[in-house]
């Protein structure tokens, strides 16, 4: 195979689009704001908001408010349920990790 054939093959390769390049202005992990505690508080608030929204949809369904269907209420209820189950699992894992750290001897 000659070098000319290789150059011809390389000419057909297109450069990557700008969307695939890493963001140069993205802050490094040390520079990012917020802590684990703040992130966890926000996650708990989001789960609570999902549960409140599901309650309102079910209440609207029972009171036959216009625009609320059984389908919407069930979807909201399942979203809230899954989010709550996930939050419970995360809490359980954090508790286990804390207990394991406390068991380690110094």
N, C-alpha and C positions, 0 to 999 in steps of 0.2 A: 504494500500500500504506500502510495506516495504522500508527501506532505501536502500537496495541492488538494488531494481528496479530503484530508483532515480539515484543512482550512475551509473547504466548501461545506463540509458537514457542520462546522462550528458557526457558520454564517446563518444557518437556519434556526439556531437556538435563539429564542426571544428573551429579553431581560425580564426579570420578575416585576410585576406591577408594584406600585408604591404601597398598596395596602398590605402586602406581605412583608415589607421591610419592617424591622423593629422600630418602635417609636423612639425617636431620639430625645424628645422632650419629656418622656415619662420619668417621674421621679424614681430614684432607687429605693429599695426596700427600707433603708435607714431613714429616708426623707419622708416617707409616707406618714400622714397624720393618723391619729387614732390608736387605740390600744385594743387588746383582746377583750378587756372588760367592756369597752364602749361597743365593740362589734357584737358581743354577746347580749348586751342590753338592747341593742337595735333588733337583733334576731328575736328576742322575747317579745318586743313590742310588735314586730311584724306578725308573729304567731297570734298574739292577742287580737290584732286588727283583723286577721282572717277569721277568727272565731266570732268576733263581734259582727262582722259582715255576714257570716253564715247564719247567725241568730236573726239578724234583720231580714234576710231573705226568707227564712222559714216563717218568721212572724208575718211578713208580707204575703206569703203563700196562704197561710191560715186565715188571714183577714181578707183574702181575695183582692189584694191591691193590683191595679192594672200594671202590666209590664213585667210581672214576676211569674215565671212558670216553674213547674215542679222540676224541670230539667236544670234550670239555673240554680234553684235551691239545693238540689242534690250535688251539683258540681261544687258549689261553695262549701257545702258541708264536707265533702270528701277532701277538698284542698285543706280545709282547717284541720281535719282529722290527720291527714298525712303529715302536715307541718308539725302538729302537736306530737305525733309519734316520733318524728325525727328529732325534735327538741328533747324529748325524753331520753332517747338513745344517746344523744350528745351529752346530756347531763350525766347519764350513767357512766359514760366513758371518762368524762372529766373527774367524776368522783373516784372511779377506779384508779386513775392515774395519780390523783392526789394521795389516796391511801397507799399506793405502791411507793411513792416518794417518802411518805411518812414512815414506812416500814424499813427503809434503807438505813443502815447503821453508818454513822460517821466515824 
